[in-house]
Amino acid sequence: MAEAGKTILGSRMKIIIPVIFVLGILAAGMAQENPPAQQPPAPSVGLPVGAKAPSIALRDQFGRTQTNDTLRGTSGTILLFFRSADW
């Protein structure tokens, strides 16, 4: 009689363990966070197109002072600020 009880319990455990496993996976999937609400747009950086740039006076890599006037070309001016890794 004890042998019959062990086989019934063993066969039930073979069913219960996979069911618990599947339920755990489903619960984990349902517990994931929802995507965040739409974030506000990032603030604009820089000047609007066509706006006049403020006056600047900065030293270049050769130690010469550069201003708006010395940098101005025939089609306008583009400034690129590059930060090297050793700053």
C-alpha positions in Angstrom: 0.0 0.0 0.0 2.9 2.3 0.8 4.3 1.7 -2.6 1.1 2.7 -4.3 1.1 6.0 -2.4 4.6 6.8 -3.5 3.8 6.2 -7.2 0.7 8.4 -7.1 2.6 11.1 -5.3 5.5 10.7 -7.8 3.3 11.0 -10.8 1.5 14.0 -9.4 4.9 15.7 -8.8 5.9 15.1 -12.4 2.8 17.1 -13.4 2.9 19.8 -10.7 6.6 20.8 -11.2 6.2 21.7 -14.9 2.9 23.5 -14.2 4.6 25.6 -11.4 7.5 26.3 -13.8 5.2 27.6 -16.6 3.2 29.7 -14.1 6.4 31.3 -12.9 7.4 32.2 -16.4 4.0 33.7 -17.2 4.1 35.7 -13.9 7.6 37.0 -14.7 6.4 38.1 -18.2 3.4 39.9 -16.7 5.6 41.7 -14.1 7.7 43.5 -16.7 7.4 47.2 -16.6 5.3 49.0 -19.2 7.2 51.3 -21.5 7.5 54.8 -20.1 5.0 57.4 -21.3 6.1 59.5 -24.1 8.8 61.9 -22.9 8.7 65.6 -23.5 10.8 66.8 -26.4 14.4 67.6 -25.6 15.2 71.3 -25.3 16.8 72.8 -28.4 20.5 73.3 -28.4 22.2 76.2 -30.0 20.9 79.1 -32.0 18.0 79.0 -34.4 18.8 79.0 -38.1 19.6 82.5 -39.3 20.2 84.0 -35.8 23.3 86.1 -35.2 25.9 84.4 -33.1 27.2 86.1 -30.0 30.7 87.6 -30.2 33.5 85.2 -29.3 37.3 85.4 -28.8 39.0 82.0 -28.2 42.5 80.7 -28.7 43.0 78.0 -31.3 45.5 75.1 -31.1 48.3 77.4 -32.2 47.7 80.0 -29.5 46.2 82.6 -31.9 43.1 84.4 -30.8 40.2 83.7 -33.2 37.0 85.9 -33.3 33.8 85.9 -35.3 35.5 88.1 -37.9 38.6 86.0 -38.3 36.5 82.8 -38.7 33.9 84.2 -41.1 34.1 82.7 -44.5 32.3 83.6 -47.8 29.4 81.2 -47.0 29.3 81.7 -43.2 31.0 80.0 -40.3 30.8 76.6 -38.7 32.4 76.0 -35.4 33.3 72.5 -34.2 34.3 72.0 -30.6 36.2 68.8 -30.1 37.2 67.5 -26.7 40.2 65.2 -26.7 40.5 62.3 -24.3 43.4 63.9 -22.4 41.4 66.9 -21.1 
